[in-house]
């Protein structure tokens, strides 16, 4: 299904944003509701379900935190995220130096955290049961941890030298956090430890530092502005302004040296990319100028470029229930990428006699029946 993703001509997402859209999130409980955050501070909540049951439909906006809302963000919203365990709460962070916690039903503020600098990224653990910490990356090199239970922002992780552009909790270990910075470094932390830092990823796997006096581990030769764990948490993908994407073993910190070729990335802020869920092989979906590049994660092959936006793509999110992709862009549009339906085969022709190009490789039968094996 992922190999046959295409721009869906029958599904629109209601257009509410009047300026560029930076961030999307689909709630993990039902996979039905989506949030978007815009560069004018507006947040919109959509219902992705086709309630009309017609083949062509528009995903309706249910409500929004518009410019006239008393608690609207004053500047660009950079990240929105649903509360991982229910849809009653969601979070947003902004260049206005705040992280806001919202009650979904009333669109009222439940809490707000203030920072000294621009907020680039925040993330809540998808699996945590023992803590309610939101990791926040800001213009400061210190990573902030906000506790939703106590409402305090007491915990700080120190080690980066420049602004923190992306943060991501491990989907495997609830106390492990990855952070990416403009200082070219990616650090993994155990937030229970006093010193905190478990490891700093090294693109040369230790080879270079032995030879040179500069024994500093860097993940990229530029700002690192994107992070994404694979769904099992065993690997971590990073993207830098050196136009490289790297795949790391998240337990050993080793660079697996998968070569994705040139991954164009001129973003001055965090880049939001995503991975597939429940596919074999697994794919990464990466904003690439006005397109979305689809790579196989473990082989590094560029499978396709999804084209349809008119300007820079800022974020894409995967909907695992139906293997769909949603993307947002500076052009104020949210696009839905849906697996193409397979063309029906006329009854009187058996599939075996079809020319090969008629069968998309994604649908080839991987089973073998026992009679053939005899």
C-alpha positions in Angstrom: 0.0 0.0 0.0 2.8 2.4 0.8 4.4 1.8 -2.6 1.2 2.9 -4.3 0.7 6.1 -2.3 -0.7 8.9 -4.5 -2.3 12.2 -4.1 -6.0 11.5 -3.5 -8.3 13.4 -5.8 -11.4 12.4 -3.8 -10.3 13.5 -0.4 -9.7 17.1 0.6 -8.9 18.6 4.0 -10.9 21.7 4.7 -8.8 24.7 4.2 -8.8 26.9 7.3 -5.2 28.2 7.6 -4.6 31.5 5.9 -0.8 31.1 6.3 1.8 28.3 6.1 1.2 25.2 8.1 4.2 23.9 10.1 3.1 20.8 12.0 0.5 18.0 12.1 -0.3 15.2 14.5 -2.8 12.3 14.3 -4.0 11.0 17.6 -2.8 7.4 18.4 -6.0 6.1 20.0 -8.3 5.8 17.0 -6.2 7.5 14.3 -9.3 9.6 13.5 -8.5 13.2 14.7 -5.7 15.4 13.4 -4.2 18.7 14.7 -2.4 21.3 12.6 -0.4 24.3 13.7 0.2 27.4 11.5 2.8 30.1 11.2 0.2 32.7 12.3 -0.4 30.9 15.6 -3.7 29.2 14.6 -4.4 25.6 15.6 -7.1 23.5 13.8 -8.6 20.1 14.7 -10.0 17.9 11.9 -12.0 14.7 11.8 -10.5 12.4 9.1 -13.4 10.0 9.1 -15.6 9.9 6.0 -19.0 10.4 7.7 -20.8 11.0 4.4 -19.7 7.6 3.1 -19.4 9.2 -0.3 -16.4 8.4 -2.4 -15.4 12.1 -2.6 -15.4 14.0 0.6 -13.7 16.7 2.7 -12.2 16.1 6.1 -14.0 18.7 8.2 -12.4 21.1 10.7 -14.3 20.5 13.9 -12.9 23.6 15.8 -9.9 25.9 15.9 -7.9 28.1 18.2 -8.2 31.2 15.8 -6.6 34.6 15.9 -9.4 36.0 18.1 -9.1 33.3 20.8 -7.8 34.9 24.0 -5.1 32.2 24.4 -3.9 31.9 20.8 -0.2 31.7 20.3 1.3 35.1 19.3 3.8 33.6 16.8 4.3 30.6 14.7 3.2 27.2 16.1 6.1 24.8 15.5 4.8 21.6 17.1 1.4 20.1 18.0 1.0 16.8 19.7 -2.0 14.9 21.1 -1.7 13.5 24.7 -0.6 10.0 24.0 -3.3 8.1 25.9 -6.5 9.9 25.2 -7.8 12.7 23.0 -9.0 14.9 25.9 -5.8 16.9 25.8 -3.3 18.2 23.3 -0.2 20.3 23.4 1.3 23.1 21.3 4.6 25.0 21.3 5.5 28.2 19.6 8.1 30.8 18.7 6.3 32.9 21.3 8.4 31.0 23.9 5.5 29.0 25.3 4.3 25.4 25.6 0.5 25.2 26.0 -1.6 22.3 27.3 -5.1 22.4 26.0 -8.4 20.8 27.0 -9.7 19.5 23.7 -13.4 19.7 24.5 -13.5 23.3 25.7 -10.4 24.6 23.8 -9.4 26.2 27.1 -5.8 26.3 28.5 -5.1 23.7 31.1 -1.5 24.9 31.7 1.2 27.0 30.1 5.0 26.9 30.4 7.1 29.9 29.6 10.7 29.8 28.3 13.5 32.3 27.8 13.9 31.5 24.1 12.0 30.4 21.0 10.6 26.9 21.3 11.5 24.7 18.3 10.2 21.4 19.3 8.5 19.4 22.1 7.5 15.8 22.6 5.7 13.6 25.1 6.6 9.9 25.4 4.2 7.6 23.5 4.7 4.8 26.1 5.4 6.4 29.5 3.3 5.2 32.4 5.6 6.3 35.3 6.2 9.9 34.2 4.4 12.8 32.5 7.4 14.7 31.2 7.3 16.9 28.1 10.8 17.4 26.6 11.3 20.9 25.1 14.0 22.1 22.7 14.5 25.9 22.7 17.0 28.5 21.6 18.9 27.6 24.8 21.4 24.7 24.7 19.7 23.3 27.8 17.0 20.7 27.2 14.0 21.5 29.4 11.7 18.8 30.9 8.2 20.0 32.0 6.3 17.8 34.4 2.5 17.9 33.6 1.7 16.4 37.0 3.3 19.1 39.1 3.2 21.9 36.5 6.9 22.6 37.2 9.8 22.9 34.7 12.5 21.9 37.2 14.5 19.4 35.3 17.2 20.5 32.8 19.6 18.4 30.7 22.9 20.1 30.0 25.5 19.1 27.4 24.6 20.8 24.1 26.4 23.9 23.1 23.8 25.5 20.8 20.1 25.6 20.3 18.1 22.3 20.5 16.1 21.9 17.2 14.5 18.5 17.7 13.6 16.2 20.7 12.1 12.6 20.6 11.4 10.1 23.3 12.2 6.5 22.6 9.1 4.3 21.8 10.9 1.5 23.7 12.3 2.9 26.9 10.2 5.4 28.7 13.1 7.3 30.3 15.3 7.6 27.2 15.3 10.8 25.2 17.1 11.8 22.0 18.0 15.4 21.3 19.4 17.1 18.2 21.2 20.5 18.1 22.7 23.1 15.9 26.0 22.1 17.5 26.1 19.1 15.1 25.5 16.7 17.9 22.8 14.2 18.8 22.6 13.0 22.4 20.8 10.2 24.1 19.8 10.7 27.7 18.4 8.7 30.6 16.4 11.3 32.4 16.6 9.4 35.7 20.4 9.8 35.9 22.0 12.9 37.5 24.5 13.3 34.7 21.8 12.4 32.2 23.7 11.8 29.0 24.1 8.2 27.9 26.0 8.8 24.7 26.8 11.4 22.0 26.4 9.8 18.5 29.5 9.8 16.4 29.2 9.5 12.6 32.7 8.0 12.4 32.0 5.3 15.0 35.1 6.4 16.9 37.5 6.0 14.0 38.3 9.6 13.4 38.7 10.8 17.0 41.6 8.4 17.6 43.6 10.0 14.8 42.8 13.7 15.4 43.3 15.8 18.5 39.7 17.0 18.1 38.0 14.1 20.0 34.5 15.5 19.6 31.7 13.2 18.4 29.4 14.8 15.8 26.4 13.2 14.2 26.4 15.5 11.1 28.6 18.2 9.6 26.0 20.8 10.1 23.0 21.6 12.2 21.0 18.5 13.2 17.4 19.5 12.8 15.4 16.2 12.5 15.0 13.1 14.6 12.7 10.1 14.3 12.8 6.7 16.0 11.7 3.5 14.1 8.5 2.2 15.7 10.3 -0.6 17.6 12.7 2.0 19.1 15.8 -0.1 17.9 17.0 2.5 15.5 17.1 6.3 15.2 17.0 8.4 12.0 18.7 11.8 12.0 18.7 14.6 9.4 21.2 17.4 9.2 21.8 20.5 7.1 24.8 18.6 5.6 22.1 17.1 3.3 22.5 13.7 4.9 20.2 11.3 6.7 21.8 8.7 9.0 20.4 5.6 10.7 21.8 4.7 14.1 21.5 1.6 16.3 19.9 3.2 19.3 21.3 0.8 21.9 24.9 0.9 20.8 24.9 4.4 19.3 26.6 3.0 16.2 26.2 4.6 12.8 24.8 1.8 10.6 26.3 3.6 7.5 23.2 3.2 5.3 23.6 5.6 2.4 20.5 7.5 1.4 22.3 9.8 -1.0 21.7 13.5 -0.9 18.8 14.5 1.3 18.2 18.2 0.6 17.6 20.1 3.8 17.9 23.8 4.0 15.5 24.3 6.9 16.5 26.9 9.5 14.4 25.2 12.1 13.3 21.7 13.0 12.4 19.4 10.2 9.5 17.0 10.9 9.6 13.7 9.1 8.1 10.3 9.9 8.3 6.6 9.3 5.8 3.9 8.3 4.2 1.6 10.8 3.4 -2.1 10.2 5.2 -2.3 6.8 7.8 -4.7 5.6 10.2 -3.2 4.5 9.9 0.0 6.6 9.8 3.4 4.9 10.9 7.0 5.9 8.9 9.9 4.5 11.0 13.1 4.4 10.0 16.6 3.3 12.3 17.4 0.3 11.7 20.9 -1.0 8.1 20.9 -2.4 8.0 17.1 -2.5 8.2 14.2 0.0 10.9 11.6 -0.5 10.1 8.0 0.4 13.1 5.9 1.3 13.5 2.3 2.5 14.9 2.7 6.0 17.4 -0.2 6.0 18.6 -0.2 2.4 18.5 3.5 1.8 16.7 3.3 -1.6 14.8 6.3 -2.8 11.5 4.7 -3.8 9.6 7.7 -5.0 9.0 11.4 -4.7 5.4 12.4 -3.8 4.7 15.7 -5.7 1.6 17.9 -5.3 2.5 20.8 -3.0 3.4 24.2 -4.4 5.9 25.3 -1.8 8.2 23.9 0.9 6.8 20.9 2.7 7.2 21.3 6.5 5.8 18.1 8.0 4.3 14.7 7.2 2.5 12.3 9.4 1.6 8.6 8.9 -1.8 7.1 9.6 -1.1 3.4 10.3 -4.6 2.1 10.4 -5.0 2.7 6.6 -1.4 3.3 5.6 -2.1 6.9 4.6 0.1 9.9 4.7 -0.8 13.5 5.4 1.5 16.5 4.6 1.4 20.2 5.2 3.2 23.1 3.6 3.9 26.8 3.3 1.1 26.8 0.6 -1.5 26.6 3.4 -2.7 23.2 2.1 -2.9 19.8 3.8 -2.7 16.9 1.3 -3.8 13.3 1.8 -1.7 10.6 0.1 -3.8 7.4 -0.1 -2.8 4.0 -1.5 -4.1 3.7 -5.1 -6.8 1.1 -5.6 -5.7 -1.9 -7.6 -7.1 -1.9 -11.1 -9.7 -4.7 -11.4 -8.6 -7.6 -13.5 -11.2 -8.8 -16.1 -12.8 -12.1 -15.0 -11.8 -14.0 -18.1 -8.1 -13.3 -17.6 -6.0 -15.1 -15.0 -3.5 -12.9 -13.2 -0.7 -15.2 -14.3 -1.1 -14.2 -17.9 -1.0 -10.5 -17.2 2.0 -8.4 -18.3 4.3 -7.8 -15.4 3.8 -4.0 -15.2 0.1 -4.7 -14.5 1.0 -5.9 -11.1 2.4 -3.4 -8.6 5.3 -5.2 -6.7 3.6 -4.1 -3.5 0.8 -6.5 -4.1 2.8 -9.5 -5.3 1.9 -12.6 -3.4 4.5 -13.6 -0.8 2.8 -16.8 0.1 3.7 -20.2 -1.4 1.1 -22.9 -1.6 2.1 -26.3 -0.6 1.2 -27.9 -4.0 4.0 -25.9 -5.7 6.6 -27.0 -3.2 5.9 -30.8 -3.5 
